[in-house]
Amino acid sequence: MPDVHALVNDFLIKLKRRKIEGSKATAKVTAEVLRSFISQQRLPNTNQAGALIDAVKAVGEQLIAANPVELAVGNVVRRVLHIIREEDLSLTAAAIGGLSLSAGSDDEDDVGHDEHPALSAAAVAAAARSTLRPPSLQTLLEDVPHTAAVPHTSSSGGDSEGKSKSADKNSSTKRLKHNVIEAVNELIQDIVTCHEQIAEQAVEHIHQNEVILTLGSSRTVVEFLCAAKEKKRSFRVFVAEGAPRYQGHTLAKELVTRGLQTTVITDSAVFAMISRVNMVIVGAHAVMANGGVIAPVGLNMVALAAQRHAVPFVVLAGIHKLCPLYPHNPEVLLNELRSPSELLDFGEFSDCLDFGSGSGSPILHVVNPAFDYVPPNLVSLFITDTGGHNPSYMYRLIADYYSANDLVLQRRSAS
Amino acid sequence: MEARRVPRAVSDPKVRQVGFFAPGAPPDRSQSGPPHPASSSPPVSDISPSGNSLSPVMIPPPRHLSADLARGPHFSPAAPLSPMRAARDSIPVGSYNPSEFVAPTASEFTDDALSPNWTARRSNSGKFASSLPAGGFDMSSLKQNNFPASSLTTVSIVNMPPGITEKDGGAGVEVQKERSKTGSKASSKPLKEQTTKAERRAIQEAQRAAKAATKGDGSKTPAASSGLGSSANANPGKAAKASPQKKDNSPVAASEKRGSDRPQDKDRKKDVPHPRMQFDDKSRVEKAKKRSVVKQTEAKNRVELFRHLPQYEHGTRLPELESKLFQLDPVHPAVYKVGLRYLAGDISGGNARCIAMLQAFQESIKDYSTPPEKALIRDLTSKINSYVSFLIECRPLSISMGNAIRFLKSKIAKLPLALSESEAKAILLSDIDRFINEKIILADKVIVRHAVTKIRDGDVLLTYGSSSAVELLLIHAHELGKNFRVVVVDSRPKLEGKLLLRRLVGKGISCTYTHINAVSYIMHEVTRVFLGASSVLSNGTVYSRVGTACVAMVAHQFRVPVLICCEAYKFHERVQLDSICSNELGDPDMIAKVPGRKEIDSLDDWANSDNLQLLNLIYDATPSDYVSMIITDYGMIPPTSVPVIVREYRREHLWT
């Protein structure tokens, strides 16, 4: 246990100090931390899933609070919660299936117990419904295991049968944990390899002799472009340098070493160049439920310019970037102001800062936001590891990966 | 002045109304050139709470000869200049330093005003055609040529109150009467006198003017031609054709007409801007290389899309050229120095560059002496041409500089032949001074006075880069005690905003500084966007520092008004849709290096990889629909009115 806490705390500090950045890295580390947390978690005999969910939620809240702007953390926590629920559900479904079979045999033995089949049938029906309708999952989890467990023990007559049942329960405890960890491993694998799956679709989108503009540094974008290059497509790439972090420089260097024709332009030249660009391909920091994108600063400008010139604005995003929240005032609330030293030397303007009238309010402010919000109407297409999607489809995609009960994680901490 | 303007707007036929201007502004700029002494330092009361109620912009017709005469001696150029100079000390300066350019002393100017040619013009003005060779300005004839054209153009554009139209017509008739007199004189005289070339040209000009007048009249009021009989003497050209009793005059007129038709067509052809040098045209590039002085080395890794623009390695030639400064050279040292400063990037900003160039030309004109057996007009023009091509080699001309050069060349071309060399030089020097003062310095002041009415208390003003006009505006508004905040948006690689920021903060204006990527973050709180421009093209496109288009676009998206501050001398009749066909490329190395951020070094060896290019665009074109208003020295106009200003004032730019 202590080593897990140390692990979590270490990650928390890293998040707080922004030592770990980038949605993919944070998502991966979050999933790994949660995995080891789950594996070390001791579970009670009854309602294991509920206990596990509560424990993960508690950790998740801490992680999210450490860097609320890094939406990938919250996404992974929610994904893990969803995994637990699903695994539990499939286990209970299997258990209920077994139960209904045994109940059927019971029926033949003893005709007096006729409420059980009806109950189990209802449970199965509910389970079936739950797979279609995720929002009803919670009610299932609260009710079904208990109701299923209680008649189960009551119905069990013989000692041997009871023993076998307890053994079965032990194995199901282990099986839940095991299954969850397996699924989390899969999730990590997905996060790590999402850019490969995205890159596979590159040839379908990049044509010969196209001119592509990108801004900011994104591993996914590099892989995407290189995948098209490897398929013998020749095209040129304009890279906006992305002040004040100048990630465009590293991106350009990487593209050049991979043999792509690359031109670096200043951010201010985006509007001038966009008229000759066939497609804008960018990475994202997070994709919101309404199809809006939290992206590196400057992309809203690029998206507006692209819209003006009817250039497709394509966002590459792994599923782990898909955030089930609807943004409210995202420019302010989902943003982060970075150090002014990236724009101005403190030494350079220290004398000017002294001009402040002494009332405490400085005469000079330096604003250096880290992110931009691109509204969904400016986005032409999302390319995720599951294929291309419209911005308007994002809300539905979210329902596939998250359960509705987990959407608001922070409420509990607020109350 | 205030009281006088209101009736004039109704009664004076020469004043037309386009757009809007602030009441605090001098309405009759072009009548006296610089603003009236009383209004040159605008009192606070001038920008009163009623400052937002707009009155129409007056576009007076080009200065007319008779108006010039009527104004009397106290309106001579010296008078308006002196208050301006006095005011300059109090007015804060922009990126260029007005104290640098030596203003002509008052005595110089009065000398000018009283110099023989001026007095001669005054005394002989009644019969200028005959007296022209004796030493008058043939400007007067050009004026006449000018006037009908402008009266012809504006009618279709501007909705005039009917009273004004009538009066304008009346004035036109009067002028034509005058012209018919002079015209007939001109046409009858040439055979008598020994005709020099200038004389012949003057006559031709006059004929053309008469012709244009009739044409203009005809197209303006078709009714006039039907009522021709009654106004026969007001319409000499038509009358000559229509009425047989004037037949003695007609063969000359007809021949003149035929002769004058062609040059007019030529003129019209000239109106189309000359296509610029395309650097993907190999043969022409080779030719240009042979002529060049600077001998720039071509950059490696040129951007394919911009092959048509010169792409040179920057800074490599500078030391060598500097060492040649004192060698005898076809290029005058002053011009050479300015060229090198362009090359080194010491002078930037449209106004500063233009002023530096004009002052260098002034120096060279001062030192100029006509070689034997050569005419001053031709030789000086060719000299200026060689200087200009040297400057172009150093850095492509801005459009404002192009306009200034056109002005200077036309001034030289219009010099009367009879002038002595020193007189001609004095005239040219004073003309250049006048251009700098009127078109740049005073224009900025007028712009500031217009624009300051658009700043309200509590405003958050955004500006991009460093525009001298906008800086003057902000400082002026601050001095007026307006309470506002400035957002300075900056961009790589020049980071001119930092310099602006420093100056503004030094004045005590509270500022917010950010980079261009964050413009959509900061735009939420902005209430006005003030931008400068390198040039305004006649389709309303604003050609300006790269990034201006981005800022204007985001502001447009956020429904924030975008106001462009641009002096009218930067207007150009060229049109442009994108920023690619014509642009300027800066030093690509500036992109690779990020000053102050040592850790960013991934592009340090960019020149070694063939696949990598760095593109440092200097300008971009802002589409006119992002621009809410253009504030010029002629008032505040919508971008759709730019061609009106260009057409109306192109001639005035060149010939006054």
Interface residues (C-beta under 8 A of the other chain):
Chain A: R236 F238 E241 G242 A243 P244 Y246 H249 T250 A252 K253 V256 G259 L260 Q261 T262 T263 V264 I265 T266 D267 S268 A269 V270 F271 A272 M273 S275 R276 V297 G298 N300 M301 L304 A305 R308 E331 N335 E342 L343 L344 D345 E348 F349 C352 F355 S361 I363 L364 H365 V366 V367 N368 P369 D372
Chain B: V303 E304 L305 D490 S491 R492 P493 K498 L501 R502 V505 G506 G508 I509 S510 C511 T512 Y513 T514 H515 I516 N517 A518 V519 S520 Y521 I522 H524 R545 V546 G547 A549 C550 M553 V554 Q557 D578 S579 I580 N583 I591 A592 V594 G596 R597 I600 S602 L603 W606 S609 N611 L612 Q613 L614 L615 N616 L617 Y619 D620 A621
